[in-house]
Amino acid sequence: MIAIKGGTVYTMNDEKILHDAVILIEGGKIVDIGCNIDVPSDCEVIDAAKKHVMPGFIDIHTHVGIMEEVYRIEGNDTNETTDPVTPHLRAIDAINHEDIAFSDALSGGVTIVVVTPGSANVVGGEMVALRTSGCTVDDMVIKNPVGIKAALGENPKRVYGNDKKMPVTRMANAALLRKSLVETINYIQEKNKKRDLKLESLVPVIKGQLPLRVHAHRADDILTAVRIAEEFGIKIIIEHCTEGYKVADLLARKQIPVVIGPIITNRAKVELKGINLKNAAILHKAGVKFAIMTDHPVVPIKYLALSAALTVREGLPEMEALKAITLYPAQILGIDEYYGTLEPGKNANIVILSDDIFDIRCRVEQVFIEGKRVY
């Protein structure tokens, strides 16, 4: 048994903060947490006095392991730019578990990542949620898949339009996505069908078992994603949502969750013209559930907490920023039964920090994943 003793603990459960608290860990899980807990004599005691203790951070949209920083062509397996519709691609098959980004994640307190194909294709493939420590990718899997990546906007039309191949326009982006969904419906209804890996991957989307996670920066692309979701009765999550603040009331009314970021970035392309650091605060005020991501390596994964801090500077309440990298991504992924908060029964994914997380001097000192100290 392990006891983390004496820290200021942010449970992320009903915004409860415990001072001079104790967390007891056994069998990879939190068995007790509170301010007046007797520590068994046989416990390994971790002194967290004057430290800040939080749930492990969750980066819900990255390219860790499939877009390696120190390699170019050799380490870039993010986009299969030979076909604009590839739902059957699986991110897990391209992940190098020895990518140094996993170590960087731990140094930034990130204990769970979602690895996704890129946005070159209208339908890009399956996304996977991983622990950031493990001997092999298969050992690291928490949930696979956690969504099918899709993309609207500039990227698919730029990649294929240069070759005069569909899609050249936003209309074609939407048309190819609709076509794929219609073909999947027909495939479900077909009797004596032969296996089709492409369509099999989209069956859970049509049946409402898996979300379509749609890359959409601009407000018009967000609206197209919402329109298509309603046409087919499917669940969607908006990825990036750069101009979400322009349609925040709509997203709230439709109860569509979003993943915002990267926060620390410039206007690298036209669809980022409307980038606004007040986006998070506006979405929160409207009632939209959102998580914050780095899009690593666009922003290095160790700067996830810094990304959250910048949203606070522009008006997002501190507790909401913390939830956006702990509880909310866990809820959006459907893994909040085990992750996202510190409470009895949850897996012991825990970060010990030197200072308040929003202090620029704050350093990650220790990281536990399911009760095992990994950093």
Contacts in CASP RR format, 6 or more apart in sequence:
PFRMAT RR
TARGET T0000
AUTHOR 0000-0000-0000
METHOD contacts of the structure
MODEL  1
MIAIKGGTVYTMNDEKILHDAVILIEGGKIVDIGCNIDVPSDCEVIDAAK
KHVMPGFIDIHTHVGIMEEVYRIEGNDTNETTDPVTPHLRAIDAINHEDI
AFSDALSGGVTIVVVTPGSANVVGGEMVALRTSGCTVDDMVIKNPVGIKA
ALGENPKRVYGNDKKMPVTRMANAALLRKSLVETINYIQEKNKKRDLKLE
SLVPVIKGQLPLRVHAHRADDILTAVRIAEEFGIKIIIEHCTEGYKVADL
LARKQIPVVIGPIITNRAKVELKGINLKNAAILHKAGVKFAIMTDHPVVP
IKYLALSAALTVREGLPEMEALKAITLYPAQILGIDEYYGTLEPGKNANI
VILSDDIFDIRCRVEQVFIEGKRVY
1 24 0 8 1.000
1 25 0 8 1.000
1 26 0 8 1.000
1 31 0 8 1.000
1 40 0 8 1.000
1 42 0 8 1.000
1 43 0 8 1.000
1 44 0 8 1.000
2 24 0 8 1.000
2 25 0 8 1.000
2 26 0 8 1.000
2 43 0 8 1.000
2 44 0 8 1.000
2 45 0 8 1.000
2 46 0 8 1.000
2 348 0 8 1.000
2 368 0 8 1.000
2 371 0 8 1.000
3 22 0 8 1.000
3 23 0 8 1.000
3 24 0 8 1.000
3 25 0 8 1.000
3 39 0 8 1.000
3 40 0 8 1.000
3 43 0 8 1.000
3 44 0 8 1.000
3 45 0 8 1.000
3 46 0 8 1.000
4 22 0 8 1.000
4 23 0 8 1.000
4 25 0 8 1.000
4 46 0 8 1.000
4 48 0 8 1.000
4 53 0 8 1.000
4 350 0 8 1.000
4 352 0 8 1.000
5 22 0 8 1.000
5 23 0 8 1.000
5 39 0 8 1.000
5 45 0 8 1.000
5 46 0 8 1.000
5 47 0 8 1.000
5 48 0 8 1.000
5 49 0 8 1.000
6 20 0 8 1.000
6 21 0 8 1.000
6 22 0 8 1.000
6 47 0 8 1.000
6 48 0 8 1.000
6 49 0 8 1.000
6 51 0 8 1.000
7 19 0 8 1.000
7 20 0 8 1.000
7 21 0 8 1.000
7 48 0 8 1.000
7 49 0 8 1.000
7 50 0 8 1.000
7 51 0 8 1.000
7 52 0 8 1.000
7 53 0 8 1.000
8 17 0 8 1.000
8 18 0 8 1.000
8 19 0 8 1.000
8 20 0 8 1.000
8 21 0 8 1.000
8 51 0 8 1.000
8 52 0 8 1.000
8 53 0 8 1.000
9 17 0 8 1.000
9 18 0 8 1.000
9 19 0 8 1.000
9 21 0 8 1.000
9 23 0 8 1.000
9 33 0 8 1.000
9 34 0 8 1.000
9 53 0 8 1.000
9 54 0 8 1.000
9 342 0 8 1.000
10 17 0 8 1.000
10 52 0 8 1.000
10 53 0 8 1.000
10 54 0 8 1.000
10 55 0 8 1.000
10 322 0 8 1.000
10 342 0 8 1.000
11 17 0 8 1.000
11 18 0 8 1.000
11 33 0 8 1.000
11 55 0 8 1.000
11 341 0 8 1.000
11 342 0 8 1.000
11 343 0 8 1.000
12 54 0 8 1.000
12 55 0 8 1.000
12 322 0 8 1.000
12 323 0 8 1.000
12 326 0 8 1.000
12 327 0 8 1.000
12 340 0 8 1.000
12 341 0 8 1.000
12 342 0 8 1.000
13 341 0 8 1.000
13 342 0 8 1.000
13 343 0 8 1.000
15 319 0 8 1.000
18 33 0 8 1.000
18 34 0 8 1.000
18 35 0 8 1.000
19 35 0 8 1.000
20 35 0 8 1.000
20 49 0 8 1.000
21 33 0 8 1.000
21 34 0 8 1.000
21 35 0 8 1.000
21 53 0 8 1.000
22 32 0 8 1.000
22 33 0 8 1.000
22 34 0 8 1.000
22 35 0 8 1.000
22 37 0 8 1.000
22 39 0 8 1.000
23 30 0 8 1.000
23 32 0 8 1.000
23 33 0 8 1.000
23 34 0 8 1.000
23 53 0 8 1.000
23 342 0 8 1.000
23 348 0 8 1.000
23 350 0 8 1.000
24 30 0 8 1.000
24 31 0 8 1.000
24 32 0 8 1.000
24 33 0 8 1.000
24 37 0 8 1.000
24 39 0 8 1.000
24 40 0 8 1.000
24 43 0 8 1.000
25 31 0 8 1.000
25 348 0 8 1.000
25 350 0 8 1.000
25 368 0 8 1.000
25 371 0 8 1.000
27 371 0 8 1.000
28 347 0 8 1.000
28 348 0 8 1.000
28 370 0 8 1.000
28 371 0 8 1.000
28 372 0 8 1.000
29 345 0 8 1.000
29 346 0 8 1.000
29 347 0 8 1.000
29 348 0 8 1.000
29 370 0 8 1.000
29 371 0 8 1.000
30 342 0 8 1.000
30 343 0 8 1.000
30 344 0 8 1.000
30 345 0 8 1.000
30 346 0 8 1.000
30 347 0 8 1.000
30 348 0 8 1.000
31 344 0 8 1.000
31 345 0 8 1.000
32 344 0 8 1.000
33 342 0 8 1.000
33 343 0 8 1.000
33 344 0 8 1.000
39 45 0 8 1.000
46 352 0 8 1.000
46 366 0 8 1.000
48 352 0 8 1.000
51 352 0 8 1.000
51 353 0 8 1.000
51 354 0 8 1.000
51 365 0 8 1.000
52 352 0 8 1.000
52 353 0 8 1.000
52 354 0 8 1.000
52 355 0 8 1.000
52 356 0 8 1.000
52 357 0 8 1.000
52 362 0 8 1.000
53 342 0 8 1.000
53 350 0 8 1.000
53 351 0 8 1.000
53 352 0 8 1.000
53 353 0 8 1.000
54 322 0 8 1.000
54 326 0 8 1.000
54 342 0 8 1.000
54 350 0 8 1.000
54 351 0 8 1.000
54 353 0 8 1.000
54 357 0 8 1.000
55 326 0 8 1.000
55 327 0 8 1.000
55 339 0 8 1.000
55 340 0 8 1.000
55 341 0 8 1.000
55 342 0 8 1.000
55 346 0 8 1.000
55 349 0 8 1.000
55 350 0 8 1.000
55 351 0 8 1.000
56 109 0 8 1.000
56 110 0 8 1.000
56 111 0 8 1.000
56 112 0 8 1.000
56 326 0 8 1.000
56 339 0 8 1.000
56 340 0 8 1.000
56 349 0 8 1.000
56 350 0 8 1.000
56 351 0 8 1.000
56 367 0 8 1.000
57 108 0 8 1.000
57 109 0 8 1.000
57 110 0 8 1.000
57 111 0 8 1.000
57 112 0 8 1.000
57 304 0 8 1.000
57 305 0 8 1.000
57 325 0 8 1.000
57 326 0 8 1.000
57 351 0 8 1.000
58 110 0 8 1.000
58 111 0 8 1.000
58 112 0 8 1.000
58 113 0 8 1.000
58 291 0 8 1.000
58 325 0 8 1.000
58 326 0 8 1.000
58 329 0 8 1.000
58 330 0 8 1.000
58 333 0 8 1.000
58 339 0 8 1.000
58 340 0 8 1.000
59 105 0 8 1.000
59 110 0 8 1.000
59 112 0 8 1.000
59 113 0 8 1.000
59 114 0 8 1.000
59 293 0 8 1.000
59 294 0 8 1.000
59 296 0 8 1.000
59 301 0 8 1.000
59 304 0 8 1.000
59 325 0 8 1.000
59 329 0 8 1.000
60 114 0 8 1.000
60 259 0 8 1.000
60 291 0 8 1.000
60 293 0 8 1.000
60 329 0 8 1.000
60 332 0 8 1.000
60 333 0 8 1.000
61 114 0 8 1.000
61 116 0 8 1.000
61 213 0 8 1.000
61 239 0 8 1.000
61 259 0 8 1.000
61 261 0 8 1.000
61 293 0 8 1.000
61 294 0 8 1.000
61 295 0 8 1.000
62 101 0 8 1.000
62 113 0 8 1.000
62 114 0 8 1.000
62 115 0 8 1.000
62 116 0 8 1.000
62 293 0 8 1.000
62 294 0 8 1.000
62 295 0 8 1.000
62 296 0 8 1.000
62 301 0 8 1.000
63 78 0 8 1.000
63 115 0 8 1.000
63 116 0 8 1.000
63 118 0 8 1.000
63 295 0 8 1.000
63 296 0 8 1.000
63 297 0 8 1.000
64 95 0 8 1.000
64 99 0 8 1.000
64 101 0 8 1.000
64 102 0 8 1.000
64 105 0 8 1.000
64 113 0 8 1.000
64 115 0 8 1.000
64 130 0 8 1.000
64 132 0 8 1.000
64 296 0 8 1.000
64 301 0 8 1.000
65 94 0 8 1.000
65 95 0 8 1.000
65 96 0 8 1.000
65 97 0 8 1.000
65 99 0 8 1.000
65 101 0 8 1.000
65 102 0 8 1.000
65 115 0 8 1.000
66 75 0 8 1.000
66 76 0 8 1.000
66 77 0 8 1.000
66 78 0 8 1.000
66 91 0 8 1.000
66 94 0 8 1.000
66 95 0 8 1.000
66 96 0 8 1.000
66 115 0 8 1.000
66 117 0 8 1.000
67 75 0 8 1.000
67 76 0 8 1.000
67 77 0 8 1.000
67 78 0 8 1.000
67 296 0 8 1.000
67 297 0 8 1.000
68 74 0 8 1.000
68 75 0 8 1.000
68 76 0 8 1.000
68 96 0 8 1.000
68 99 0 8 1.000
68 100 0 8 1.000
68 101 0 8 1.000
69 100 0 8 1.000
69 101 0 8 1.000
69 297 0 8 1.000
70 100 0 8 1.000
75 96 0 8 1.000
77 94 0 8 1.000
78 94 0 8 1.000
78 117 0 8 1.000
78 118 0 8 1.000
78 120 0 8 1.000
79 117 0 8 1.000
79 118 0 8 1.000
79 119 0 8 1.000
79 120 0 8 1.000
79 121 0 8 1.000
79 159 0 8 1.000
80 86 0 8 1.000
80 89 0 8 1.000
80 117 0 8 1.000
80 120 0 8 1.000
80 121 0 8 1.000
80 124 0 8 1.000
81 120 0 8 1.000
81 121 0 8 1.000
81 159 0 8 1.000
81 160 0 8 1.000
83 121 0 8 1.000
84 121 0 8 1.000
84 122 0 8 1.000
84 123 0 8 1.000
84 156 0 8 1.000
84 159 0 8 1.000
84 160 0 8 1.000
84 165 0 8 1.000
84 166 0 8 1.000
84 167 0 8 1.000
84 176 0 8 1.000
85 121 0 8 1.000
85 122 0 8 1.000
85 123 0 8 1.000
85 124 0 8 1.000
85 176 0 8 1.000
85 179 0 8 1.000
85 180 0 8 1.000
85 198 0 8 1.000
86 117 0 8 1.000
86 121 0 8 1.000
86 123 0 8 1.000
86 124 0 8 1.000
86 125 0 8 1.000
86 198 0 8 1.000
87 123 0 8 1.000
87 124 0 8 1.000
87 125 0 8 1.000
87 126 0 8 1.000
87 148 0 8 1.000
87 180 0 8 1.000
87 198 0 8 1.000
87 199 0 8 1.000
87 201 0 8 1.000
87 202 0 8 1.000
88 125 0 8 1.000
88 126 0 8 1.000
88 197 0 8 1.000
88 198 0 8 1.000
88 200 0 8 1.000
88 201 0 8 1.000
89 117 0 8 1.000
89 124 0 8 1.000
89 125 0 8 1.000
89 126 0 8 1.000
90 125 0 8 1.000
90 126 0 8 1.000
90 128 0 8 1.000
90 144 0 8 1.000
90 145 0 8 1.000
91 115 0 8 1.000
91 116 0 8 1.000
91 117 0 8 1.000
91 125 0 8 1.000
91 126 0 8 1.000
91 127 0 8 1.000
91 128 0 8 1.000
92 115 0 8 1.000
92 126 0 8 1.000
92 128 0 8 1.000
92 137 0 8 1.000
92 138 0 8 1.000
92 141 0 8 1.000
92 144 0 8 1.000
95 115 0 8 1.000
95 128 0 8 1.000
95 130 0 8 1.000
95 137 0 8 1.000
97 134 0 8 1.000
97 135 0 8 1.000
97 136 0 8 1.000
97 137 0 8 1.000
97 140 0 8 1.000
101 296 0 8 1.000
101 297 0 8 1.000
101 301 0 8 1.000
102 132 0 8 1.000
102 133 0 8 1.000
104 300 0 8 1.000
104 301 0 8 1.000
104 302 0 8 1.000
105 111 0 8 1.000
105 113 0 8 1.000
105 132 0 8 1.000
105 296 0 8 1.000
105 301 0 8 1.000
105 302 0 8 1.000
106 132 0 8 1.000
106 133 0 8 1.000
106 364 0 8 1.000
106 367 0 8 1.000
106 374 0 8 1.000
106 375 0 8 1.000
107 302 0 8 1.000
107 364 0 8 1.000
107 375 0 8 1.000
108 301 0 8 1.000
108 302 0 8 1.000
108 303 0 8 1.000
108 304 0 8 1.000
108 305 0 8 1.000
108 364 0 8 1.000
108 367 0 8 1.000
109 302 0 8 1.000
109 304 0 8 1.000
109 305 0 8 1.000
109 351 0 8 1.000
109 364 0 8 1.000
109 367 0 8 1.000
109 375 0 8 1.000
110 132 0 8 1.000
110 301 0 8 1.000
110 302 0 8 1.000
110 304 0 8 1.000
111 131 0 8 1.000
111 132 0 8 1.000
111 133 0 8 1.000
111 349 0 8 1.000
111 351 0 8 1.000
111 367 0 8 1.000
111 369 0 8 1.000
112 129 0 8 1.000
112 130 0 8 1.000
112 131 0 8 1.000
112 132 0 8 1.000
112 142 0 8 1.000
112 329 0 8 1.000
112 330 0 8 1.000
112 335 0 8 1.000
112 339 0 8 1.000
112 349 0 8 1.000
113 129 0 8 1.000
113 130 0 8 1.000
113 132 0 8 1.000
113 296 0 8 1.000
113 301 0 8 1.000
114 127 0 8 1.000
114 128 0 8 1.000
114 129 0 8 1.000
114 130 0 8 1.000
114 146 0 8 1.000
114 333 0 8 1.000
115 127 0 8 1.000
115 128 0 8 1.000
115 130 0 8 1.000
116 127 0 8 1.000
116 149 0 8 1.000
116 213 0 8 1.000
117 124 0 8 1.000
117 125 0 8 1.000
117 126 0 8 1.000
117 127 0 8 1.000
117 149 0 8 1.000
118 124 0 8 1.000
118 149 0 8 1.000
118 151 0 8 1.000
118 215 0 8 1.000
119 149 0 8 1.000
119 151 0 8 1.000
119 155 0 8 1.000
119 156 0 8 1.000
119 215 0 8 1.000
120 151 0 8 1.000
120 155 0 8 1.000
120 156 0 8 1.000
120 159 0 8 1.000
121 149 0 8 1.000
121 151 0 8 1.000
121 156 0 8 1.000
121 159 0 8 1.000
122 150 0 8 1.000
122 151 0 8 1.000
122 152 0 8 1.000
122 156 0 8 1.000
122 167 0 8 1.000
122 173 0 8 1.000
122 176 0 8 1.000
122 177 0 8 1.000
122 180 0 8 1.000
123 148 0 8 1.000
123 149 0 8 1.000
123 150 0 8 1.000
123 151 0 8 1.000
123 176 0 8 1.000
123 177 0 8 1.000
123 180 0 8 1.000
123 202 0 8 1.000
124 148 0 8 1.000
124 149 0 8 1.000
124 150 0 8 1.000
124 151 0 8 1.000
125 148 0 8 1.000
125 149 0 8 1.000
125 201 0 8 1.000
126 144 0 8 1.000
126 145 0 8 1.000
126 147 0 8 1.000
126 148 0 8 1.000
126 149 0 8 1.000
126 201 0 8 1.000
127 145 0 8 1.000
127 146 0 8 1.000
127 147 0 8 1.000
127 148 0 8 1.000
127 149 0 8 1.000
127 213 0 8 1.000
128 141 0 8 1.000
128 143 0 8 1.000
128 144 0 8 1.000
128 145 0 8 1.000
128 146 0 8 1.000
129 141 0 8 1.000
129 142 0 8 1.000
129 143 0 8 1.000
129 144 0 8 1.000
129 146 0 8 1.000
129 333 0 8 1.000
129 335 0 8 1.000
130 137 0 8 1.000
130 140 0 8 1.000
130 141 0 8 1.000
130 142 0 8 1.000
131 140 0 8 1.000
131 141 0 8 1.000
131 142 0 8 1.000
131 369 0 8 1.000
131 370 0 8 1.000
132 140 0 8 1.000
132 369 0 8 1.000
132 374 0 8 1.000
133 140 0 8 1.000
133 369 0 8 1.000
133 372 0 8 1.000
133 374 0 8 1.000
133 375 0 8 1.000
134 140 0 8 1.000
142 335 0 8 1.000
142 339 0 8 1.000
143 333 0 8 1.000
143 334 0 8 1.000
143 335 0 8 1.000
145 210 0 8 1.000
146 210 0 8 1.000
146 333 0 8 1.000
147 205 0 8 1.000
147 210 0 8 1.000
147 211 0 8 1.000
147 212 0 8 1.000
147 213 0 8 1.000
147 237 0 8 1.000
148 201 0 8 1.000
148 202 0 8 1.000
148 205 0 8 1.000
148 210 0 8 1.000
148 211 0 8 1.000
148 212 0 8 1.000
148 213 0 8 1.000
149 213 0 8 1.000
149 215 0 8 1.000
149 239 0 8 1.000
150 177 0 8 1.000
150 212 0 8 1.000
150 213 0 8 1.000
150 214 0 8 1.000
150 215 0 8 1.000
150 225 0 8 1.000
151 173 0 8 1.000
151 214 0 8 1.000
151 215 0 8 1.000
151 216 0 8 1.000
152 170 0 8 1.000
152 173 0 8 1.000
152 174 0 8 1.000
152 177 0 8 1.000
152 214 0 8 1.000
152 215 0 8 1.000
152 216 0 8 1.000
152 221 0 8 1.000
152 224 0 8 1.000
152 225 0 8 1.000
153 170 0 8 1.000
153 173 0 8 1.000
153 215 0 8 1.000
153 216 0 8 1.000
153 217 0 8 1.000
153 218 0 8 1.000
153 221 0 8 1.000
153 271 0 8 1.000
154 217 0 8 1.000
154 269 0 8 1.000
154 270 0 8 1.000
154 271 0 8 1.000
155 215 0 8 1.000
156 167 0 8 1.000
156 173 0 8 1.000
157 167 0 8 1.000
157 168 0 8 1.000
157 169 0 8 1.000
157 170 0 8 1.000
157 172 0 8 1.000
157 173 0 8 1.000
160 166 0 8 1.000
160 167 0 8 1.000
160 168 0 8 1.000
161 167 0 8 1.000
161 168 0 8 1.000
166 172 0 8 1.000
166 176 0 8 1.000
167 173 0 8 1.000
167 175 0 8 1.000
167 176 0 8 1.000
170 220 0 8 1.000
170 221 0 8 1.000
170 224 0 8 1.000
173 224 0 8 1.000
174 224 0 8 1.000
174 228 0 8 1.000
177 228 0 8 1.000
178 228 0 8 1.000
178 231 0 8 1.000
178 232 0 8 1.000
180 198 0 8 1.000
180 202 0 8 1.000
181 202 0 8 1.000
181 205 0 8 1.000
181 206 0 8 1.000
181 228 0 8 1.000
181 232 0 8 1.000
181 234 0 8 1.000
183 199 0 8 1.000
184 199 0 8 1.000
184 202 0 8 1.000
184 203 0 8 1.000
184 205 0 8 1.000
184 206 0 8 1.000
185 206 0 8 1.000
185 232 0 8 1.000
187 193 0 8 1.000
187 196 0 8 1.000
187 199 0 8 1.000
187 200 0 8 1.000
187 203 0 8 1.000
188 203 0 8 1.000
188 206 0 8 1.000
188 207 0 8 1.000
204 210 0 8 1.000
205 211 0 8 1.000
205 212 0 8 1.000
205 234 0 8 1.000
205 235 0 8 1.000
206 232 0 8 1.000
206 234 0 8 1.000
208 233 0 8 1.000
208 234 0 8 1.000
208 235 0 8 1.000
210 235 0 8 1.000
211 234 0 8 1.000
211 235 0 8 1.000
211 236 0 8 1.000
211 237 0 8 1.000
212 229 0 8 1.000
212 234 0 8 1.000
212 235 0 8 1.000
212 236 0 8 1.000
212 237 0 8 1.000
213 236 0 8 1.000
213 237 0 8 1.000
213 239 0 8 1.000
213 259 0 8 1.000
214 225 0 8 1.000
214 236 0 8 1.000
214 237 0 8 1.000
214 238 0 8 1.000
214 239 0 8 1.000
215 239 0 8 1.000
215 240 0 8 1.000
216 222 0 8 1.000
216 224 0 8 1.000
216 225 0 8 1.000
216 238 0 8 1.000
216 239 0 8 1.000
216 240 0 8 1.000
216 241 0 8 1.000
217 240 0 8 1.000
217 241 0 8 1.000
217 242 0 8 1.000
217 243 0 8 1.000
217 271 0 8 1.000
217 272 0 8 1.000
218 242 0 8 1.000
218 243 0 8 1.000
218 271 0 8 1.000
218 274 0 8 1.000
219 243 0 8 1.000
219 244 0 8 1.000
219 246 0 8 1.000
219 247 0 8 1.000
221 271 0 8 1.000
222 238 0 8 1.000
222 241 0 8 1.000
222 243 0 8 1.000
222 244 0 8 1.000
222 247 0 8 1.000
222 251 0 8 1.000
223 247 0 8 1.000
223 250 0 8 1.000
225 236 0 8 1.000
225 238 0 8 1.000
226 236 0 8 1.000
226 250 0 8 1.000
226 251 0 8 1.000
226 254 0 8 1.000
226 256 0 8 1.000
228 234 0 8 1.000
229 235 0 8 1.000
229 236 0 8 1.000
229 256 0 8 1.000
236 256 0 8 1.000
237 256 0 8 1.000
237 257 0 8 1.000
237 258 0 8 1.000
237 259 0 8 1.000
237 332 0 8 1.000
238 244 0 8 1.000
238 251 0 8 1.000
238 256 0 8 1.000
238 257 0 8 1.000
238 258 0 8 1.000
238 259 0 8 1.000
239 258 0 8 1.000
239 259 0 8 1.000
240 259 0 8 1.000
240 260 0 8 1.000
240 261 0 8 1.000
240 295 0 8 1.000
241 251 0 8 1.000
241 258 0 8 1.000
241 259 0 8 1.000
241 260 0 8 1.000
241 261 0 8 1.000
241 279 0 8 1.000
241 283 0 8 1.000
241 290 0 8 1.000
242 260 0 8 1.000
242 261 0 8 1.000
242 271 0 8 1.000
242 272 0 8 1.000
242 274 0 8 1.000
242 275 0 8 1.000
242 276 0 8 1.000
242 279 0 8 1.000
243 274 0 8 1.000
243 276 0 8 1.000
243 279 0 8 1.000
244 251 0 8 1.000
244 258 0 8 1.000
244 260 0 8 1.000
244 279 0 8 1.000
244 282 0 8 1.000
244 283 0 8 1.000
245 276 0 8 1.000
245 278 0 8 1.000
245 279 0 8 1.000
245 282 0 8 1.000
245 283 0 8 1.000
248 282 0 8 1.000
248 283 0 8 1.000
248 285 0 8 1.000
248 286 0 8 1.000
248 287 0 8 1.000
248 288 0 8 1.000
249 286 0 8 1.000
251 258 0 8 1.000
251 283 0 8 1.000
251 286 0 8 1.000
251 288 0 8 1.000
252 286 0 8 1.000
252 287 0 8 1.000
252 288 0 8 1.000
255 289 0 8 1.000
256 288 0 8 1.000
257 288 0 8 1.000
257 289 0 8 1.000
257 290 0 8 1.000
257 291 0 8 1.000
257 328 0 8 1.000
257 332 0 8 1.000
258 283 0 8 1.000
258 288 0 8 1.000
258 289 0 8 1.000
258 290 0 8 1.000
258 291 0 8 1.000
259 290 0 8 1.000
259 291 0 8 1.000
259 292 0 8 1.000
259 293 0 8 1.000
259 329 0 8 1.000
259 332 0 8 1.000
260 279 0 8 1.000
260 280 0 8 1.000
260 283 0 8 1.000
260 290 0 8 1.000
260 291 0 8 1.000
260 292 0 8 1.000
260 293 0 8 1.000
261 292 0 8 1.000
261 293 0 8 1.000
261 294 0 8 1.000
261 295 0 8 1.000
261 299 0 8 1.000
261 307 0 8 1.000
262 293 0 8 1.000
262 294 0 8 1.000
262 295 0 8 1.000
262 298 0 8 1.000
262 299 0 8 1.000
262 307 0 8 1.000
263 277 0 8 1.000
263 292 0 8 1.000
263 294 0 8 1.000
263 299 0 8 1.000
263 307 0 8 1.000
263 308 0 8 1.000
263 310 0 8 1.000
263 311 0 8 1.000
264 299 0 8 1.000
264 303 0 8 1.000
264 306 0 8 1.000
264 307 0 8 1.000
264 310 0 8 1.000
265 272 0 8 1.000
265 275 0 8 1.000
265 298 0 8 1.000
265 299 0 8 1.000
266 272 0 8 1.000
267 273 0 8 1.000
267 274 0 8 1.000
267 275 0 8 1.000
277 310 0 8 1.000
277 311 0 8 1.000
277 313 0 8 1.000
277 314 0 8 1.000
278 314 0 8 1.000
278 315 0 8 1.000
279 311 0 8 1.000
280 290 0 8 1.000
280 292 0 8 1.000
280 311 0 8 1.000
280 314 0 8 1.000
280 315 0 8 1.000
280 316 0 8 1.000
280 320 0 8 1.000
280 321 0 8 1.000
280 324 0 8 1.000
281 311 0 8 1.000
281 314 0 8 1.000
281 315 0 8 1.000
281 316 0 8 1.000
283 290 0 8 1.000
284 290 0 8 1.000
284 316 0 8 1.000
284 317 0 8 1.000
284 320 0 8 1.000
289 328 0 8 1.000
289 331 0 8 1.000
289 332 0 8 1.000
290 324 0 8 1.000
290 328 0 8 1.000
291 324 0 8 1.000
291 325 0 8 1.000
291 328 0 8 1.000
291 329 0 8 1.000
291 332 0 8 1.000
292 304 0 8 1.000
292 307 0 8 1.000
292 308 0 8 1.000
292 311 0 8 1.000
292 321 0 8 1.000
292 324 0 8 1.000
292 325 0 8 1.000
293 304 0 8 1.000
293 307 0 8 1.000
294 300 0 8 1.000
294 301 0 8 1.000
294 303 0 8 1.000
294 304 0 8 1.000
294 307 0 8 1.000
299 307 0 8 1.000
304 325 0 8 1.000
305 325 0 8 1.000
305 357 0 8 1.000
305 362 0 8 1.000
308 321 0 8 1.000
308 322 0 8 1.000
308 324 0 8 1.000
308 325 0 8 1.000
308 357 0 8 1.000
309 321 0 8 1.000
309 357 0 8 1.000
309 358 0 8 1.000
311 321 0 8 1.000
311 324 0 8 1.000
312 318 0 8 1.000
312 321 0 8 1.000
312 358 0 8 1.000
316 324 0 8 1.000
318 358 0 8 1.000
321 358 0 8 1.000
322 357 0 8 1.000
326 340 0 8 1.000
326 341 0 8 1.000
327 336 0 8 1.000
327 340 0 8 1.000
327 341 0 8 1.000
329 340 0 8 1.000
330 336 0 8 1.000
330 339 0 8 1.000
330 340 0 8 1.000
330 341 0 8 1.000
338 346 0 8 1.000
338 347 0 8 1.000
339 346 0 8 1.000
339 347 0 8 1.000
339 349 0 8 1.000
340 346 0 8 1.000
340 349 0 8 1.000
342 350 0 8 1.000
347 370 0 8 1.000
347 371 0 8 1.000
348 368 0 8 1.000
348 369 0 8 1.000
348 370 0 8 1.000
348 371 0 8 1.000
349 368 0 8 1.000
349 369 0 8 1.000
349 370 0 8 1.000
349 371 0 8 1.000
350 367 0 8 1.000
350 368 0 8 1.000
350 371 0 8 1.000
351 364 0 8 1.000
351 366 0 8 1.000
351 367 0 8 1.000
351 368 0 8 1.000
352 364 0 8 1.000
352 365 0 8 1.000
352 366 0 8 1.000
352 367 0 8 1.000
353 362 0 8 1.000
353 363 0 8 1.000
353 364 0 8 1.000
353 365 0 8 1.000
354 361 0 8 1.000
354 362 0 8 1.000
354 363 0 8 1.000
354 364 0 8 1.000
354 365 0 8 1.000
355 361 0 8 1.000
355 362 0 8 1.000
355 363 0 8 1.000
356 362 0 8 1.000
364 375 0 8 1.000
366 373 0 8 1.000
366 375 0 8 1.000
367 373 0 8 1.000
367 374 0 8 1.000
367 375 0 8 1.000
368 374 0 8 1.000
END
